[in-house]
Amino acid sequence: MTLVLHQHPLASFCHKVLIALYEIDVPFERVLVNLGDEASRTTFLAVSPLGKMPALRDEARDRTLFETSIIIEYLDRYYPGSERLVPEAFDDALNVRLWDRFFDLYVQEPMQQVVSERMRPDGSEARADEARAALGRSYDVIEKKLGVGDWISGDSFSMADCAAAPGLFYAETLLPFGSSRPKLAAYYSRLLQRPSIARVLDEAIPFFQYYPYRENLPVRFRPEA
Ligand SMILES: N[C@@H](CCC(=O)N[C@@H](CS)C(=O)NCC(=O)O)C(=O)O
């Protein structure tokens, strides 16, 4: 198999690239990374020296890529699906890249911050409130942006929606969208119904038992008590 994705099924940034791979509909192999296992960690660090997931190896073109947005741009260019994930026209592409950055930096980052605070050995969760407040501000920006077309940058599903789905999926378990953000809630429902996204989330079901906020997941993903 030419494309090999090194990933973990619970990791939100891995979900982002998996969604893109399913949208493009290109065959790939996956290697499950277990950072707690010495052998798996060593193999992974040889591919992704900073230890960040996911990483993509393309044997056919002899390229190794990390950083999700770069991986998706690469796939979209060299293994394009029927619809482009990053539009050709510069202004449209810039808009997609802007919202891709927005979801990575201002949704995924504070979301991960809240989750990692839960794992602090002293149990203090000192910075969780700050990160939740940042998430709330991001929700307000998204609410304002939505309204033209079904997707974040308009009528076409794009790389930015690949970034939005995993960030919002986990963020909603930490800070619900609330009744003041109806467009965000409707966008989130559309994302969950998108076949590529539903597939990625369904594949993660066996792993959701390890998610610290599993009790707040949508019912169909919640592990049995
Ligand atoms: N900016 C990176 C972020 C990747 C990232 O933070 N991945 C997480 C998993 S969701 C990770 O590798 N965590 C392990 C670690 O930081 O040690 C990207 O877009 O690829």
The ligand as a Tripos MOL2 file, in Angstrom:
@<TRIPOS>MOLECULE
LIG
   20    19     1     0     0
SMALL
NO_CHARGES

@<TRIPOS>ATOM
      1 N1         -0.3900   20.8610   14.7440 N.3       1 LIG1
      2 C1         -0.3820   19.4320   14.7460 C.3       1 LIG1
      3 C2         -1.0350   18.9400   16.0320 C.3       1 LIG1
      4 C3         -0.9560   17.4250   16.1770 C.3       1 LIG1
      5 C4         -1.2420   16.9760   17.5930 C.2       1 LIG1
      6 O1         -1.1870   17.7440   18.5670 O.2       1 LIG1
      7 N2         -1.5360   15.6830   17.7280 N.am      1 LIG1
      8 C5         -1.7650   15.0930   19.0380 C.3       1 LIG1
      9 C6         -2.8360   14.0160   18.9400 C.3       1 LIG1
     10 S1         -4.4400   14.6970   18.6640 S.3       1 LIG1
     11 C7         -0.4940   14.4230   19.4970 C.2       1 LIG1
     12 O2          0.2960   13.9820   18.7130 O.2       1 LIG1
     13 N3         -0.3080   14.3190   20.8020 N.am      1 LIG1
     14 C8          0.8080   13.6080   21.3760 C.3       1 LIG1
     15 C9          1.8120   14.5200   21.9860 C.2       1 LIG1
     16 O3          1.6910   15.7540   21.8500 O.co2     1 LIG1
     17 O4          2.7210   13.9840   22.6220 O.co2     1 LIG1
     18 C10        -1.1020   18.9140   13.5000 C.2       1 LIG1
     19 O5         -1.9540   19.6130   12.9270 O.co2     1 LIG1
     20 O6         -0.7550   17.8080   13.0320 O.co2     1 LIG1
@<TRIPOS>BOND
     1     1     2 1
     2     2     3 1
     3     2    18 1
     4     3     4 1
     5     4     5 1
     6     5     6 2
     7     5     7 1
     8     7     8 1
     9     8     9 1
    10     8    11 1
    11     9    10 1
    12    11    12 2
    13    11    13 1
    14    13    14 1
    15    14    15 1
    16    15    16 2
    17    15    17 1
    18    18    19 2
    19    18    20 1
@<TRIPOS>SUBSTRUCTURE
     1 LIG1         1 GROUP 0 **** ****
